């Protein structure tokens, strides 16, 4: 699977990646608002210096995506600003058409403890990872995680976190294998944290 290249998302691939995300992660809030909304989010993230969107392509077709940010606290305000009035109105329309998305949004907005390493807040976050079914269990997800970690290391990030739904046992097993440790569990999600070791260090 290492032969499949991973590169920063380009404009011509945004719609295909949004469709991939929508198909593979249908339960997420942004997915519930539709492909066009997802495409807007990816376009905004591509323009933010603290964000990375990496895409794996096979024969020119996106088959995997990973995204993350070094500053998760600033990401949502930046996305709302980047959506503009048209994007915000489209998001409101999507919420009206998809009441279940409102429940998802409220769950995500619930307060939870700040994520820390010791006393230091952890602001870096893996926001999305998805691989099409035909390319799973071949090491591509690990390759995608490594690409994001390379971006994080370039910004001197030492720890990052992610969350996933409680029911996603296969994802939880994968993250634990990647070195993530569970931080806490809410009614809907599990939050996990990983320390980034130096590329020159070796475990074992």
C-alpha positions as CSV (number, residue, x, y, z in Angstrom):
1,X,0.0,0.0,0.0
2,X,3.0,2.3,0.4
3,X,2.9,2.6,-3.4
4,X,-0.3,4.7,-3.2
5,X,0.8,8.4,-3.0
6,X,-0.5,10.8,-0.4
7,X,-0.4,14.5,-1.2
8,X,-2.1,17.7,-0.1
9,X,-5.7,18.0,-1.4
10,X,-5.9,20.0,-4.6
11,X,-8.9,21.9,-5.9
12,X,-9.8,19.4,-8.7
13,X,-10.2,16.6,-6.1
14,X,-12.2,18.5,-3.5
15,X,-15.6,17.3,-4.7
16,X,-14.5,13.6,-5.0
17,X,-13.0,13.8,-1.5
18,X,-16.2,15.3,-0.1
19,X,-18.2,12.4,-1.7
20,X,-15.7,9.9,-0.2
21,X,-16.1,11.5,3.3
22,X,-19.9,11.5,2.9
23,X,-20.0,7.9,1.9
24,X,-17.6,6.6,4.5
25,X,-18.5,8.8,7.5
26,X,-22.3,9.3,7.2
27,X,-22.8,9.8,10.9
28,X,-20.7,12.9,11.3
29,X,-22.3,16.3,11.6
30,X,-20.8,17.7,8.4
31,X,-21.7,14.6,6.4
32,X,-25.3,15.0,7.5
33,X,-25.4,18.4,5.9
34,X,-24.4,17.0,2.5
35,X,-21.5,16.8,-0.1
36,X,-21.6,20.5,-1.0
37,X,-21.2,21.5,2.6
38,X,-18.3,19.1,3.0
39,X,-16.7,20.5,-0.1
40,X,-16.9,24.0,1.4
41,X,-15.2,22.8,4.6
42,X,-12.4,21.1,2.7
43,X,-11.8,24.2,0.6
44,X,-11.6,26.4,3.7
45,X,-9.2,24.0,5.5
46,X,-6.9,23.8,2.4
47,X,-6.4,27.6,2.7
48,X,-5.6,27.6,6.5
49,X,-1.9,27.3,7.3
50,X,-2.6,25.4,10.5
51,X,-4.5,22.7,8.7
52,X,-3.5,19.7,6.6
53,X,-5.7,17.7,4.3
54,X,-3.9,14.7,2.8
55,X,-5.4,12.5,0.0
56,X,-4.4,9.1,-1.1
57,X,-5.0,8.4,-4.8
58,X,-5.0,5.2,-6.7
59,X,-5.0,5.6,-10.5
60,X,-5.9,9.2,-10.0
61,X,-9.0,8.5,-7.9
62,X,-9.1,9.5,-4.2
63,X,-9.3,6.4,-2.0
64,X,-8.4,7.9,1.4
65,X,-8.3,11.2,3.2
66,X,-6.9,12.5,6.4
67,X,-7.3,16.0,7.9
68,X,-6.1,17.7,11.0
69,X,-5.3,21.0,12.5
70,X,-2.6,22.4,14.9
71,X,-5.2,24.8,16.4
72,X,-8.5,23.1,16.9
73,X,-9.8,26.0,19.0
74,X,-9.4,28.3,16.0
75,X,-10.8,25.9,13.4
76,X,-14.5,26.3,13.9
77,X,-14.5,30.1,13.9
78,X,-12.3,30.1,10.8
79,X,-14.7,27.7,9.0
80,X,-17.7,29.8,10.0
81,X,-16.0,32.9,8.7
82,X,-14.9,31.1,5.5
83,X,-18.4,29.8,4.8
84,X,-19.7,33.3,4.2
85,X,-23.4,34.1,4.1
86,X,-24.2,31.7,1.3
87,X,-22.5,28.8,3.1
88,X,-24.1,29.7,6.4
89,X,-27.6,29.8,4.9
90,X,-27.0,26.5,3.1
91,X,-25.9,25.0,6.5
92,X,-29.1,26.3,8.2
93,X,-31.1,24.8,5.3
94,X,-29.4,21.5,5.8
95,X,-30.2,21.5,9.5
96,X,-33.9,22.2,8.7
97,X,-34.0,19.3,6.2
98,X,-32.0,16.9,8.5
99,X,-33.3,17.2,12.1
100,X,-31.0,14.4,13.2
101,X,-28.0,16.7,12.4
102,X,-29.3,19.1,15.1
103,X,-29.0,16.3,17.7
104,X,-25.4,15.5,16.5
105,X,-24.5,19.2,16.7
106,X,-25.9,19.5,20.2
107,X,-23.9,16.5,21.3
108,X,-20.7,17.9,19.8
109,X,-21.3,21.3,21.5
110,X,-21.7,19.7,25.0
111,X,-18.9,20.9,27.3
112,X,-16.2,18.4,28.0
113,X,-13.0,18.6,30.0
114,X,-10.1,20.3,28.2
115,X,-7.7,17.9,26.6
116,X,-4.3,18.2,28.2
117,X,-0.9,16.5,28.4
118,X,0.0,17.0,32.0
119,X,-0.9,20.7,32.5
120,X,-0.4,21.7,28.9
121,X,-3.5,22.0,26.7
122,X,-3.4,19.9,23.5
123,X,-4.7,21.9,20.5
124,X,-3.6,19.7,17.6
125,X,-6.3,17.4,16.4
126,X,-7.0,14.7,13.8
127,X,-10.4,15.8,12.4
128,X,-11.1,13.2,9.7
129,X,-9.8,10.0,8.4
130,X,-11.6,7.8,5.9
131,X,-10.6,5.0,3.5
132,X,-12.9,3.5,0.9
133,X,-13.9,-0.1,1.6
134,X,-11.9,-1.5,-1.4
135,X,-8.6,-0.2,0.1
136,X,-9.1,-1.1,3.8
137,X,-6.9,-3.5,5.8
138,X,-4.0,-2.8,3.5
139,X,-2.1,-0.3,5.7
140,X,-3.4,2.8,4.0
141,X,-5.0,4.3,7.1
142,X,-1.6,3.9,8.9
143,X,0.0,5.7,5.9
144,X,-2.5,8.5,6.2
145,X,-1.9,8.9,9.9
146,X,1.9,9.1,9.2
147,X,1.3,11.9,6.7
148,X,-0.6,14.0,9.2
149,X,2.0,13.3,11.8
150,X,4.7,14.6,9.5
151,X,2.7,17.9,9.2
152,X,2.3,18.1,13.0
153,X,6.0,17.5,13.6
154,X,6.9,20.2,11.1
155,X,5.0,22.6,13.5
156,X,6.7,21.1,16.6
157,X,3.5,19.5,17.8
158,X,4.2,17.0,20.6
159,X,0.7,15.6,21.2
160,X,-2.6,15.4,19.3
161,X,-6.0,14.0,19.9
162,X,-9.1,12.7,18.1
163,X,-12.5,11.4,18.9
164,X,-14.6,8.7,17.4
165,X,-18.1,7.3,18.1
166,X,-18.3,4.8,21.0
167,X,-19.8,2.1,18.7
168,X,-16.9,2.2,16.2
169,X,-14.9,-0.7,17.8
170,X,-12.8,-1.3,14.7
171,X,-11.7,2.4,14.7
172,X,-10.9,2.2,18.4
173,X,-8.8,-0.9,17.9
174,X,-6.9,0.8,15.0
175,X,-6.2,4.0,17.0
176,X,-4.9,2.0,20.0
177,X,-2.6,0.1,17.7
178,X,-1.3,3.5,16.4
179,X,-0.4,4.5,20.0
180,X,-3.4,6.5,21.1
181,X,-4.6,6.3,24.7
182,X,-8.1,6.8,25.8
183,X,-8.6,10.1,27.7
184,X,-12.3,10.0,28.5
185,X,-15.7,8.9,27.1
186,X,-18.9,10.9,26.6
187,X,-22.3,9.5,25.9
188,X,-21.5,9.4,22.2
189,X,-17.7,9.6,21.7
190,X,-14.4,8.4,22.9
191,X,-11.5,10.9,23.0
192,X,-8.0,9.6,22.5
193,X,-4.6,11.2,22.8
194,X,-1.2,10.4,21.2
195,X,2.3,11.6,22.0
196,X,4.4,12.2,19.0
197,X,7.9,10.7,19.5
198,X,10.9,11.9,17.5
199,X,11.2,10.3,14.1
200,X,14.6,9.2,15.2
201,X,13.4,7.4,18.3
202,X,12.4,3.7,18.3
203,X,10.0,1.9,20.5
204,X,10.4,-1.5,21.9
